[in-house]
Every structure is written in structure tokens, then in C-alpha cells.
Amino acid sequence: MDSTSWGRRVKAFRKLKGYTQIDFAKSIGVSVSVVGEIERGKRVPSEEFLLKTSETLDIAIAELKPK
């Protein structure tokens, strides 16, 4: 799994929905540094992170998967 691709997609959808990193991190219950690391491709998102992200952004997890 390419963590950079995951991160780019998370960031794109987060911005599309109007969330800052701070607001988004609070919404899904993680630290801002975790969101930043995932968006920069330094960390692979966990299944729990992806589930909370998809629920918060109202998208399917499949939309976050790198193509």
C-alpha cells in the first residue's frame, strides 16, 4: 500500500469538505500530527482512521483507496 497516495487522497477530500487539519483531527479523534503524517505519506492510515475519515467526510472508504 502506497502511503503517499493514501495521504494525498485524504488531504484532497478533507480540503474539498472544508476542514482544516486541526478541525479534521478533532472530528476523528486523533492528533493533528497524525493527520499531517498521513497526508505527507510518513504514516500508513489504520483501518480505524479510514473508517472515521469516511464517516466524517461522508464518503466511502473505497474513494480513499489509491487507484
Secondary structure, 3 states (H helix, E strand, C coil): CCHHHHHHHHHHHHHHCCCCHHHHHHHHCCCHHHHHHHHCCCCCCCHHHHHHHHHHHCCCHHHHCCC
